[in-house]
Amino acid sequence: MDWNKALEAFRRHRFEAVYFDTAGEARQYLAGEIKGETVGFGGSVTCEQLGLYELLGRENTVLWHWKNPEDRGRFAEFTTYVTSANGVSETGELVNIDGSGNRLSASLFGARTVYFVCGVNKLAPTLEDAVTRARQIAGPANARRLGSKTPCAALGRCIDCNSPGRICNAMVIHMRPIIGTRSVVVLVGEELGL
């Protein structure tokens, strides 16, 4: 996969896009960028692996339903939102699939700035490949992680089920930044998340 191609494509699409070889460098960048904000987090293994809740909590108010269930639904308070993506295309699009819509809605409306922090394992050549990655790799892996009683958790692949426990009920593709929102894609040359 070609990070340079992806960076150029995101920049052509008016996203801010930065690349770091290591997760440590990405952490330093985010800590330097985000100060004095109310930061919301999407359900993100990537953000958890990077320790961003603790790191950004030093100089910001941080809200994350994974850490404090009472933070669920407090989207109107976010000035900055930090999440990842289930698929990232070299052609400059971000793909996210969600069961309850919290990550999707928060990435679309409310925050002044949204950071998408994505490891090399999320990169796919085309938008179609990024959607396939989200559905066939990230979805089943997250279903297993959550202990979902779904076919994908058992089979390790999506069969487009109609299970009540389905965690992929909605999909958002960020093709360009949302009007009025600063959108920053942080690409990391290490595997992060699922």
VOBA-1610 file (N, C-alpha, C; in pm, whole numbers, padded with zeros to 5 digits, always signed):
BEGIN
Met+00084-00118+00000Met+00000+00000+00000Met+00088+00125+00000Asp+00035+00232-00052Asp+00114+00353-00073Asp+00058+00470+00010Trp+00123+00497+00125Trp+00079+00609+00210Trp+00091+00742+00139Asn+00196+00760+00059Asn+00213+00888-00011Asn+00096+00915-00105Lys+00052+00812-00175Lys-00063+00826-00264Lys-00188+00865-00184Ala-00205+00801-00069Ala-00320+00833+00016Ala-00312+00976+00068Leu-00196+01017+00115Leu-00179+01155+00166Leu-00213+01257+00058Glu-00161+01236-00062Glu-00190+01328-00173Glu-00339+01332-00204Ala-00404+01216-00203Ala-00546+01210-00234Ala-00628+01281-00126Phe-00597+01258+00001Phe-00670+01328+00107Phe-00651+01479+00096Arg-00532+01522+00068Arg-00506+01667+00055Arg-00580+01725-00066Arg-00584+01653-00177Arg-00663+01698-00293Arg-00810+01712-00256His-00857+01624-00165His-00996+01626-00122His-01022+01727-00009Arg-00922+01810+00022Arg-00931+01918+00120Arg-00924+01873+00266Phe-00888+01749+00291Phe-00858+01706+00428Phe-00719+01757+00462Glu-00695+01783+00588Glu-00557+01795+00635Glu-00511+01652+00654Ala-00391+01620+00612Ala-00342+01483+00624Ala-00195+01485+00663Val-00163+01406+00765Val-00026+01396+00814Val+00008+01248+00828Tyr+00137+01218+00821Tyr+00184+01081+00833Tyr+00295+01075+00938Phe+00292+00969+01019Phe+00396+00943+01116Phe+00437+00797+01106Asp+00566+00771+01115Asp+00615+00633+01109Asp+00569+00552+01229Thr+00561+00616+01346Thr+00532+00541+01468Thr+00409+00597+01541Ala+00351+00511+01622Ala+00239+00552+01707Ala+00283+00658+01806Gly+00405+00648+01856Gly+00458+00747+01951Gly+00462+00886+01890Glu+00505+00894+01765Glu+00509+01025+01697Glu+00368+01080+01679Ala+00274+00994+01646Ala+00134+01038+01630Ala+00079+01088+01763Arg+00110+01018+01872Arg+00067+01062+02006Arg+00121+01202+02037Gln+00249+01223+02011Gln+00309+01354+02037Gln+00239+01462+01955Tyr+00213+01434+01830Tyr+00144+01529+01743Tyr+00007+01565+01801Leu-00072+01465+01838Leu-00206+01490+01890Leu-00202+01566+02022Ala-00108+01532+02109Ala-00094+01603+02237Ala-00058+01749+02213Gly+00022+01777+02112Gly+00059+01915+02080Gly-00053+01992+02013Glu-00137+01924+01939Glu-00246+01987+01865Glu-00369+02016+01950Ile-00399+01929+02044Ile-00527+01934+02116Ile-00503+01978+02260Lys-00538+02103+02289Lys-00521+02160+02423Lys-00640+02250+02454Gly-00692+02237+02575Gly-00800+02324+02619Gly-00933+02298+02551Glu-00955+02177+02507Glu-01076+02141+02434Glu-01162+02044+02516Thr-01284+02023+02472Thr-01366+01913+02522Thr-01361+01807+02413Val-01294+01697+02444Val-01262+01594+02345Val-01352+01474+02364Gly-01421+01436+02258Gly-01500+01314+02257Gly-01426+01207+02180Phe-01447+01082+02219Phe-01384+00968+02152Phe-01491+00875+02098Gly-01467+00825+01978Gly-01551+00719+01924Gly-01503+00587+01978Gly-01589+00486+01974Gly-01548+00352+02013Gly-01435+00310+01920Ser-01313+00313+01970Ser-01197+00294+01883Ser-01087+00218+01955Val-01057+00099+01906Val-00945+00023+01959Val-00815+00100+01933Thr-00806+00168+01820Thr-00687+00248+01788Thr-00663+00353+01895Cys-00767+00430+01930Cys-00751+00535+02032Cys-00714+00474+02166Glu-00771+00358+02197Glu-00739+00291+02323Glu-00593+00243+02323Gln-00548+00183+02212Gln-00410+00136+02203Gln-00310+00251+02219Leu-00346+00368+02168Leu-00257+00483+02177Leu-00263+00552+02314Gly-00357+00512+02399Gly-00370+00576+02530Gly-00413+00721+02520Leu-00493+00753+02419Leu-00528+00893+02395Leu-00620+00952+02502Tyr-00705+00870+02563Tyr-00793+00921+02668Tyr-00709+00977+02783Glu-00612+00900+02828Glu-00526+00944+02937Glu-00436+01059+02894Leu-00375+01047+02776Leu-00284+01150+02726Leu-00355+01284+02710Leu-00467+01284+02640Leu-00537+01410+02613Leu-00611+01460+02737Gly-00636+01372+02833Gly-00701+01413+02957Gly-00615+01504+03044Arg-00487+01511+03015Arg-00397+01598+03092Arg-00427+01747+03071Glu-00467+01782+02948Glu-00487+01924+02917Glu-00623+01954+02855Asn-00715+01859+02864Asn-00847+01873+02804Asn-00950+01807+02893Thr-01075+01837+02869Thr-01185+01761+02926Thr-01213+01649+02827Val-01210+01524+02873Val-01229+01412+02781Val-01355+01335+02817Leu-01429+01297+02713Leu-01554+01224+02727Leu-01546+01098+02641Trp-01566+00983+02703Trp-01563+00858+02626Trp-01649+00755+02696His-01751+00709+02628His-01843+00612+02687His-01776+00480+02722Trp-01662+00448+02660Trp-01589+00326+02697Trp-01531+00340+02838Lys-01495+00462+02876Lys-01432+00485+03006Lys-01535+00526+03112Asn-01640+00595+03070Asn-01743+00643+03161Asn-01878+00634+03090Pro-01959+00535+03123Pro-02087+00517+03052Pro-02176+00641+03052Glu-02161+00728+03150Glu-02241+00850+03155Glu-02207+00948+03043Asp-02093+00929+02977Asp-02053+01017+02867Asp-02128+00986+02737Arg-02197+00874+02732Arg-02271+00835+02611Arg-02376+00941+02580Gly-02378+00987+02456Gly-02480+01083+02414Gly-02447+01228+02442Arg-02327+01259+02487Arg-02291+01397+02519Arg-02224+01467+02399Phe-02268+01433+02278Phe-02206+01482+02156Phe-02205+01635+02146Ala-02308+01700+02196Ala-02318+01845+02184Ala-02205+01917+02257Glu-02138+01848+02348Glu-02031+01910+02426Glu-01894+01903+02358Phe-01878+01815+02260Phe-01747+01798+02196Phe-01709+01921+02115Thr-01589+01971+02138Thr-01533+02069+02044Thr-01437+01998+01948Thr-01380+01887+01995Thr-01289+01805+01915Thr-01333+01659+01929Tyr-01330+01588+01818Tyr-01368+01447+01819Tyr-01252+01366+01763Val-01217+01256+01832Val-01107+01170+01789Val-01161+01030+01769Thr-01136+00974+01652Thr-01183+00840+01620Thr-01084+00776+01524Ser-01119+00664+01468Ser-01039+00600+01365Ser-01131+00575+01246Ala-01092+00486+01161Ala-01176+00444+01048Ala-01161+00294+01033Asn-01265+00231+00981Asn-01259+00087+00956Asn-01188+00057+00824Gly-01186+00154+00735Gly-01119+00140+00606Gly-01073+00276+00556Val-00954+00280+00497Val-00896+00403+00443Val-00851+00372+00301Ser-00898+00449+00205Ser-00860+00420+00066Ser-00742+00506+00023Glu-00660+00450-00064Glu-00552+00528-00125Glu-00607+00640-00211Thr-00734+00633-00246Thr-00799+00736-00328Thr-00857+00848-00243Gly-00838+00843-00110Gly-00872+00956-00024Gly-01011+00955+00038Glu-01061+00837+00077Glu-01190+00828+00146Glu-01174+00749+00275Leu-01258+00781+00374Leu-01260+00713+00503Leu-01393+00640+00517Val-01389+00515+00558Val-01510+00433+00571Val-01526+00391+00717Asn-01645+00414+00772Asn-01678+00368+00907Asn-01812+00299+00907Ile-01819+00187+00978Ile-01942+00111+00998Ile-01970+00110+01147Asp-02099+00120+01182Asp-02134+00131+01324Asp-02266+00062+01352Gly-02281+00015+01473Gly-02405-00049+01514Gly-02506+00048+01569Ser-02461+00141+01654Ser-02553+00236+01717Ser-02547+00375+01656Gly-02446+00402+01576Gly-02436+00531+01507Gly-02364+00640+01583Asn-02316+00611+01704Asn-02250+00716+01782Asn-02123+00769+01715Arg-02039+00680+01665Arg-01916+00726+01598Arg-01948+00800+01470Leu-02045+00748+01397Leu-02080+00809+01269Leu-02135+00949+01289Ser-02233+00962+01378Ser-02297+01092+01397Ser-02199+01195+01452Ala-02114+01155+01546Ala-02018+01250+01602Ala-01913+01293+01500Ser-01882+01207+01404Ser-01786+01246+01300Ser-01848+01337+01195Leu-01980+01342+01192Leu-02051+01420+01091Leu-02097+01558+01138Phe-02126+01572+01267Phe-02188+01697+01310Phe-02154+01731+01454Gly-02119+01855+01477Gly-02102+01907+01611Gly-01963+01956+01643Ala-01863+01871+01631Ala-01727+01910+01668Ala-01669+02008+01566Arg-01587+02098+01615Arg-01518+02191+01525Arg-01406+02120+01449Thr-01344+02021+01516Thr-01233+01947+01456Thr-01254+01798+01479Val-01230+01719+01373Val-01237+01574+01383Val-01103+01517+01337Tyr-01043+01434+01422Tyr-00919+01364+01389Tyr-00953+01217+01363Phe-00907+01166+01249Phe-00920+01024+01214Phe-00779+00965+01224Val-00753+00882+01325Val-00621+00825+01348Val-00623+00681+01297Cys-00540+00652+01197Cys-00551+00523+01126Cys-00415+00459+01104Gly-00405+00333+01141Gly-00283+00257+01118Gly-00275+00201+00978Val-00158+00154+00940Val-00129+00103+00807Val-00219-00014+00769Asn-00266-00089+00868Asn-00352-00204+00840Asn-00488-00164+00785Lys-00528-00037+00798Lys-00659+00008+00750Lys-00657+00047+00601Leu-00538+00061+00543Leu-00523+00113+00407Leu-00562+00010+00302Ala-00639+00054+00204Ala-00682-00030+00092Ala-00666+00050-00037Pro-00646-00016-00150Pro-00619+00056-00276Pro-00734+00147-00322Thr-00858+00102-00310Thr-00971+00177-00364Thr-01079+00193-00258Leu-01177+00279-00289Leu-01292+00293-00199Leu-01364+00159-00184Glu-01385+00089-00293Glu-01452-00041-00286Glu-01376-00137-00194Asp-01244-00137-00204Asp-01162-00223-00118Asp-01170-00179+00029Ala-01179-00048+00054Ala-01191+00003+00191Ala-01326-00039+00251Val-01432-00034+00172Val-01563-00081+00218Val-01557-00231+00247Thr-01495-00307+00159Thr-01480-00452+00180Thr-01401-00478+00308Arg-01294-00403+00329Arg-01214-00419+00452Arg-01300-00392+00575Ala-01377-00285+00572Ala-01463-00251+00685Ala-01562-00363+00715Arg-01622-00417+00610Arg-01726-00519+00628Arg-01669-00657+00657Gln-01560-00695+00590Gln-01511-00832+00598Gln-01400-00853+00702Ile-01334-00747+00742Ile-01224-00761+00840Ile-01261-00692+00971Ala-01284-00561+00967Ala-01310-00486+01090Ala-01441-00528+01157Gly-01547-00543+01079Gly-01676-00581+01137Gly-01670-00713+01213Pro-01628-00821+01149Pro-01619-00948+01221Pro-01524-00945+01340Ala-01410-00875+01327Ala-01314-00866+01438Ala-01376-00791+01556Asn-01448-00684+01528Asn-01513-00610+01636Asn-01627-00690+01698Ala-01701-00764+01617Ala-01809-00848+01670Ala-01752-00952+01766Arg-01640-01014+01729Arg-01574-01111+01818Arg-01527-01043+01946Arg-01464-00926+01932Arg-01413-00852+02048Arg-01525-00819+02146Leu-01642-00784+02093Leu-01756-00746+02177Leu-01837-00865+02226Gly-01803-00986+02181Gly-01878-01105+02220Gly-02017-01109+02159Ser-02032-01050+02042Ser-02162-01047+01974Ser-02202-01188+01930Lys-02330-01213+01938Lys-02385-01343+01893Lys-02433-01326+01749Thr-02337-01307+01660Thr-02368-01284+01518Thr-02293-01385+01433Pro-02343-01410+01312Pro-02272-01502+01223Pro-02128-01458+01195Cys-02104-01327+01180Cys-01969-01283+01147Cys-01871-01311+01260Ala-01918-01302+01386Ala-01831-01334+01499Ala-01790-01481+01497Ala-01883-01567+01457Ala-01855-01711+01451Ala-01775-01749+01327Leu-01811-01690+01212Leu-01749-01728+01085Leu-01622-01651+01052Gly-01607-01530+01109Gly-01492-01445+01075Gly-01508-01372+00944Arg-01632-01366+00893Arg-01659-01292+00770Arg-01805-01248+00770Cys-01832-01140+00700Cys-01967-01086+00692Cys-02050-01166+00592Ile-02173-01199+00633Ile-02268-01263+00540Ile-02392-01175+00524Asp-02380-01047+00563Asp-02490-00950+00555Asp-02613-01004+00627Cys-02594-01040+00753Cys-02699-01103+00832Cys-02807-01002+00873Asn-02908-01053+00935Asn-03016-00970+00988Asn-03028-00994+01139Ser-02917-01025+01202Ser-02913-01056+01344Ser-02947-00933+01428Pro-03022-00949+01538Pro-03050-00836+01626Pro-02923-00779+01689Gly-02819-00859+01701Gly-02693-00813+01759Gly-02596-00755+01658Arg-02640-00739+01535Arg-02556-00688+01426Arg-02492-00556+01467Ile-02360-00543+01446Ile-02290-00419+01482Ile-02260-00331+01361Cys-02309-00368+01245Cys-02284-00289+01124Cys-02417-00247+01061Asn-02488-00162+01132Asn-02620-00118+01088Asn-02617+00006+00999Ala-02509+00079+01002Ala-02498+00201+00921Ala-02353+00220+00878Met-02336+00284+00764Met-02202+00311+00710Met-02195+00457+00667Val-02081+00520+00696Val-02054+00656+00649Val-01923+00653+00572Ile-01922+00720+00459Ile-01801+00737+00381Ile-01771+00887+00377His-01660+00926+00438His-01616+01065+00431His-01537+01082+00301Met-01599+01150+00206Met-01535+01174+00076Met-01461+01307+00074Arg-01510+01402+00152Arg-01451+01534+00169Arg-01483+01577+00312Pro-01413+01678+00364Pro-01448+01727+00498Pro-01591+01782+00501Ile-01656+01766+00614Ile-01789+01822+00634Ile-01777+01974+00640Ile-01869+02045+00580Ile-01867+02192+00577Ile-01861+02244+00721Gly-01767+02333+00745Gly-01752+02395+00876Gly-01674+02314+00977Thr-01620+02200+00935Thr-01544+02113+01026Thr-01403+02095+00973Arg-01306+02117+01061Arg-01166+02086+01028Arg-01150+01936+01040Ser-01113+01868+00933Ser-01098+01722+00932Ser-00952+01687+00907Val-00892+01616+01003Val-00750+01584+00998Val-00734+01432+00995Val-00668+01382+00893Val-00639+01240+00881Val-00496+01218+00929Val-00481+01137+01033Val-00350+01107+01091Val-00317+00962+01055Leu-00227+00945+00960Leu-00188+00813+00913Leu-00062+00768+00987Val-00061+00644+01033Val+00049+00592+01113Val+00103+00465+01047Gly+00231+00456+01032Gly+00297+00344+00965Gly+00310+00220+01050Glu+00223+00201+01148Glu+00217+00081+01230Glu+00075+00027+01225Glu+00060-00101+01256Glu-00075-00157+01265Glu-00141-00111+01394Leu-00262-00055+01382Leu-00338-00007+01497Leu-00482-00047+01481Gly-00545-00089+01588Gly-00688-00120+01583Gly-00715-00248+01506Leu-00843-00262+01471Leu-00888-00384+01404Leu-00923-00357+01258
//
